[in-house]
Amino acid sequence: MSKINKTEIQDRIKKIALDMILKYGLRGLNMIDLASECGLAKGTLYKIISSKEDLIYQIASNIYDANTTSLLEPFTLFEDPLEATNKFLERYLNYGVESQRSLTIQIYKEYPSIERKLEEDFKDKSEKINSVFLKWQEKGLLRQDIDVVDCVEAMTALNDFYIKSDYSTEEIIKRLRSGFRCILIGMGISI
């Protein structure tokens, strides 16, 4: 099997698996049915993917990467902290919370190791965000007397707490908006 064909088959397997998860839920993803839907024998499927957990991690990672890239894009596009932050909050509170919550509810509870892997993956993106805030601070666009990295970590911790909570999505958005606003104003971004 050539590298291109294997990649195409892996992508097809991930797409069909995601469709099955969306249709039947995570527990409805059956590897025998997946192999059949993909036109593969079960043994062939497991030669292409190592395990069901690995497949789910790959799907979650693709979703997480796409969401994170889109959500964090304003920090690379806008030089103005207020403009970048407002655009980020608009995207995150209107779209990202629901997406992240569905990952948490369905995948993280069933496969805690996937959550740990994705948190490791997020560290790189987090470092990029930290560097943007530090650059803004060096330019005098943020308060000089605070540790902006600690502030970003506080927002991340706040987010993690509420995303994993039993609050409704609307309540989570309300609480995150309020908490993020307090931290951002404290940094010198007049939201």
MARBARO-891292 format. One record per residue (C-alpha): chain; residue in one letter; x, y, z. Coordinates in nm, 3 decimals, decimal comma. Layout:
BEGIN
+-------+------+---------+---------+---------+
: chain : resn :    east :   north :      up :
+-------+------+---------+---------+---------+
:     A :    a :       X :       Y :       Z :
...
+-------+------+---------+---------+---------+
# end
This chain:
BEGIN
+-------+------+---------+---------+---------+
: chain : resn :    east :   north :      up :
+-------+------+---------+---------+---------+
:     A :    m :   0,000 :   0,000 :   0,000 :
:     A :    s :   0,157 :   0,331 :  -0,103 :
:     A :    k :   0,184 :   0,618 :   0,145 :
:     A :    i :  -0,071 :   0,827 :  -0,044 :
:     A :    n :  -0,325 :   0,546 :  -0,053 :
:     A :    k :  -0,275 :   0,473 :   0,317 :
:     A :    t :  -0,325 :   0,841 :   0,401 :
:     A :    e :  -0,640 :   0,857 :   0,189 :
:     A :    i :  -0,773 :   0,543 :   0,354 :
:     A :    q :  -0,693 :   0,680 :   0,702 :
:     A :    d :  -0,875 :   1,003 :   0,619 :
:     A :    r :  -1,174 :   0,807 :   0,490 :
:     A :    i :  -1,180 :   0,593 :   0,806 :
:     A :    k :  -1,168 :   0,906 :   1,026 :
:     A :    k :  -1,447 :   1,073 :   0,827 :
:     A :    i :  -1,674 :   0,770 :   0,843 :
:     A :    a :  -1,594 :   0,717 :   1,213 :
:     A :    l :  -1,679 :   1,082 :   1,285 :
:     A :    d :  -2,005 :   1,048 :   1,093 :
:     A :    m :  -2,089 :   0,739 :   1,299 :
:     A :    i :  -2,006 :   0,918 :   1,626 :
:     A :    l :  -2,226 :   1,212 :   1,528 :
:     A :    k :  -2,509 :   0,980 :   1,429 :
:     A :    y :  -2,489 :   0,716 :   1,706 :
:     A :    g :  -2,276 :   0,875 :   1,976 :
:     A :    l :  -1,932 :   0,765 :   2,088 :
:     A :    r :  -2,055 :   0,435 :   2,227 :
:     A :    g :  -2,224 :   0,366 :   1,894 :
:     A :    l :  -1,891 :   0,354 :   1,717 :
:     A :    n :  -1,848 :  -0,016 :   1,652 :
:     A :    m :  -1,526 :  -0,122 :   1,482 :
:     A :    i :  -1,690 :  -0,408 :   1,290 :
:     A :    d :  -1,952 :  -0,171 :   1,149 :
:     A :    l :  -1,682 :   0,089 :   1,078 :
:     A :    a :  -1,475 :  -0,165 :   0,884 :
:     A :    s :  -1,783 :  -0,264 :   0,686 :
:     A :    e :  -1,875 :   0,099 :   0,611 :
:     A :    c :  -1,517 :   0,156 :   0,492 :
:     A :    g :  -1,521 :  -0,155 :   0,274 :
:     A :    l :  -1,244 :  -0,317 :   0,478 :
:     A :    a :  -1,204 :  -0,634 :   0,679 :
:     A :    k :  -1,177 :  -0,575 :   1,054 :
:     A :    g :  -0,816 :  -0,703 :   1,050 :
:     A :    t :  -0,727 :  -0,460 :   0,770 :
:     A :    l :  -0,884 :  -0,176 :   0,967 :
:     A :    y :  -0,663 :  -0,255 :   1,265 :
:     A :    k :  -0,356 :  -0,264 :   1,041 :
:     A :    i :  -0,435 :   0,093 :   0,939 :
:     A :    i :  -0,532 :   0,221 :   1,283 :
:     A :    s :  -0,379 :   0,076 :   1,595 :
:     A :    s :  -0,686 :   0,089 :   1,820 :
:     A :    k :  -1,028 :   0,242 :   1,865 :
:     A :    e :  -0,882 :   0,482 :   2,122 :
:     A :    d :  -0,611 :   0,590 :   1,876 :
:     A :    l :  -0,876 :   0,652 :   1,609 :
:     A :    i :  -1,085 :   0,858 :   1,851 :
:     A :    y :  -0,775 :   1,053 :   1,954 :
:     A :    q :  -0,699 :   1,130 :   1,588 :
:     A :    i :  -1,056 :   1,250 :   1,533 :
:     A :    a :  -1,056 :   1,457 :   1,854 :
:     A :    s :  -0,715 :   1,600 :   1,767 :
:     A :    n :  -0,834 :   1,704 :   1,419 :
:     A :    i :  -1,141 :   1,874 :   1,566 :
:     A :    y :  -0,939 :   2,035 :   1,844 :
:     A :    d :  -0,671 :   2,161 :   1,603 :
:     A :    a :  -0,925 :   2,308 :   1,362 :
:     A :    n :  -1,119 :   2,476 :   1,643 :
:     A :    t :  -0,811 :   2,603 :   1,823 :
:     A :    t :  -0,652 :   2,738 :   1,506 :
:     A :    s :  -0,970 :   2,922 :   1,411 :
:     A :    l :  -1,032 :   3,053 :   1,761 :
:     A :    l :  -0,677 :   3,173 :   1,820 :
:     A :    e :  -0,635 :   3,326 :   1,473 :
:     A :    p :  -0,723 :   3,680 :   1,589 :
:     A :    f :  -0,410 :   3,685 :   1,805 :
:     A :    t :  -0,199 :   3,645 :   1,491 :
:     A :    l :  -0,403 :   3,878 :   1,269 :
:     A :    f :  -0,451 :   4,186 :   1,486 :
:     A :    e :  -0,183 :   4,403 :   1,644 :
:     A :    d :  -0,434 :   4,576 :   1,869 :
:     A :    p :  -0,501 :   4,376 :   2,189 :
:     A :    l :  -0,859 :   4,503 :   2,216 :
:     A :    e :  -0,947 :   4,411 :   1,858 :
:     A :    a :  -0,782 :   4,067 :   1,880 :
:     A :    t :  -0,937 :   3,989 :   2,216 :
:     A :    n :  -1,286 :   4,098 :   2,112 :
:     A :    k :  -1,267 :   3,885 :   1,797 :
:     A :    f :  -1,139 :   3,586 :   1,998 :
:     A :    l :  -1,414 :   3,621 :   2,259 :
:     A :    e :  -1,680 :   3,653 :   1,989 :
:     A :    r :  -1,561 :   3,333 :   1,822 :
:     A :    y :  -1,501 :   3,139 :   2,139 :
:     A :    l :  -1,815 :   3,228 :   2,329 :
:     A :    n :  -2,037 :   3,186 :   2,022 :
:     A :    y :  -1,884 :   2,866 :   1,888 :
:     A :    g :  -1,586 :   2,728 :   2,078 :
:     A :    v :  -1,756 :   2,660 :   2,411 :
:     A :    e :  -2,013 :   2,428 :   2,254 :
:     A :    s :  -1,752 :   2,249 :   2,047 :
:     A :    q :  -1,514 :   2,204 :   2,339 :
:     A :    r :  -1,796 :   2,093 :   2,565 :
:     A :    s :  -1,909 :   1,823 :   2,323 :
:     A :    l :  -1,552 :   1,689 :   2,309 :
:     A :    t :  -1,541 :   1,687 :   2,687 :
:     A :    i :  -1,876 :   1,523 :   2,739 :
:     A :    q :  -1,840 :   1,249 :   2,481 :
:     A :    i :  -1,471 :   1,176 :   2,451 :
:     A :    y :  -1,286 :   1,289 :   2,762 :
:     A :    k :  -1,514 :   1,106 :   3,002 :
:     A :    e :  -1,480 :   0,780 :   2,809 :
:     A :    y :  -1,110 :   0,820 :   2,727 :
:     A :    p :  -0,927 :   1,034 :   2,988 :
:     A :    s :  -0,591 :   0,964 :   2,823 :
:     A :    i :  -0,711 :   1,152 :   2,514 :
:     A :    e :  -0,773 :   1,460 :   2,726 :
:     A :    r :  -0,416 :   1,442 :   2,859 :
:     A :    k :  -0,274 :   1,407 :   2,507 :
:     A :    l :  -0,475 :   1,702 :   2,379 :
:     A :    e :  -0,365 :   1,914 :   2,675 :
:     A :    e :  -0,004 :   1,838 :   2,578 :
:     A :    d :  -0,085 :   1,939 :   2,219 :
:     A :    f :  -0,236 :   2,265 :   2,345 :
:     A :    k :   0,084 :   2,366 :   2,526 :
:     A :    d :   0,245 :   2,466 :   2,195 :
:     A :    k :  -0,051 :   2,685 :   2,098 :
:     A :    s :  -0,056 :   2,829 :   2,449 :
:     A :    e :   0,309 :   2,930 :   2,416 :
:     A :    k :   0,223 :   3,121 :   2,098 :
:     A :    i :  -0,056 :   3,308 :   2,275 :
:     A :    n :   0,175 :   3,386 :   2,566 :
:     A :    s :   0,430 :   3,532 :   2,325 :
:     A :    v :   0,165 :   3,758 :   2,170 :
:     A :    f :   0,060 :   3,891 :   2,512 :
:     A :    l :   0,424 :   3,937 :   2,614 :
:     A :    k :   0,489 :   4,130 :   2,290 :
:     A :    w :   0,191 :   4,354 :   2,362 :
:     A :    q :   0,322 :   4,408 :   2,713 :
:     A :    e :   0,670 :   4,500 :   2,582 :
:     A :    k :   0,507 :   4,754 :   2,349 :
:     A :    g :   0,329 :   4,910 :   2,646 :
:     A :    l :  -0,015 :   4,798 :   2,527 :
:     A :    l :  -0,075 :   4,599 :   2,848 :
:     A :    r :  -0,002 :   4,675 :   3,211 :
:     A :    q :   0,364 :   4,638 :   3,300 :
:     A :    d :   0,312 :   4,539 :   3,664 :
:     A :    i :   0,146 :   4,202 :   3,604 :
:     A :    d :   0,254 :   3,862 :   3,476 :
:     A :    v :   0,055 :   3,819 :   3,155 :
:     A :    v :   0,147 :   3,450 :   3,133 :
:     A :    d :  -0,016 :   3,393 :   3,473 :
:     A :    c :  -0,326 :   3,577 :   3,346 :
:     A :    v :  -0,349 :   3,356 :   3,036 :
:     A :    e :  -0,305 :   3,048 :   3,257 :
:     A :    a :  -0,583 :   3,175 :   3,485 :
:     A :    m :  -0,818 :   3,210 :   3,187 :
:     A :    t :  -0,726 :   2,859 :   3,073 :
:     A :    a :  -0,793 :   2,718 :   3,421 :
:     A :    l :  -1,123 :   2,904 :   3,443 :
:     A :    n :  -1,221 :   2,767 :   3,104 :
:     A :    d :  -1,125 :   2,411 :   3,197 :
:     A :    f :  -1,327 :   2,431 :   3,518 :
:     A :    y :  -1,647 :   2,554 :   3,354 :
:     A :    i :  -1,625 :   2,336 :   3,043 :
:     A :    k :  -1,615 :   2,029 :   3,268 :
:     A :    s :  -1,892 :   2,155 :   3,495 :
:     A :    d :  -2,257 :   2,056 :   3,497 :
:     A :    y :  -2,373 :   2,409 :   3,415 :
:     A :    s :  -2,577 :   2,464 :   3,100 :
:     A :    t :  -2,390 :   2,593 :   2,797 :
:     A :    e :  -2,560 :   2,931 :   2,836 :
:     A :    e :  -2,450 :   2,954 :   3,201 :
:     A :    i :  -2,094 :   2,852 :   3,112 :
:     A :    i :  -2,079 :   3,124 :   2,846 :
:     A :    k :  -2,212 :   3,382 :   3,093 :
:     A :    r :  -1,961 :   3,284 :   3,361 :
:     A :    l :  -1,667 :   3,265 :   3,119 :
:     A :    r :  -1,755 :   3,604 :   2,971 :
:     A :    s :  -1,758 :   3,755 :   3,319 :
:     A :    g :  -1,438 :   3,582 :   3,435 :
:     A :    f :  -1,244 :   3,653 :   3,116 :
:     A :    r :  -1,360 :   4,015 :   3,126 :
:     A :    c :  -1,225 :   4,060 :   3,481 :
:     A :    i :  -0,888 :   3,911 :   3,393 :
:     A :    l :  -0,857 :   4,103 :   3,066 :
:     A :    i :  -0,947 :   4,435 :   3,226 :
:     A :    g :  -0,688 :   4,360 :   3,492 :
:     A :    m :  -0,433 :   4,314 :   3,212 :
:     A :    g :  -0,520 :   4,654 :   3,071 :
:     A :    i :  -0,751 :   4,549 :   2,787 :
:     A :    s :  -1,065 :   4,761 :   2,826 :
:     A :    i :  -1,329 :   4,516 :   2,711 :
+-------+------+---------+---------+---------+
# end
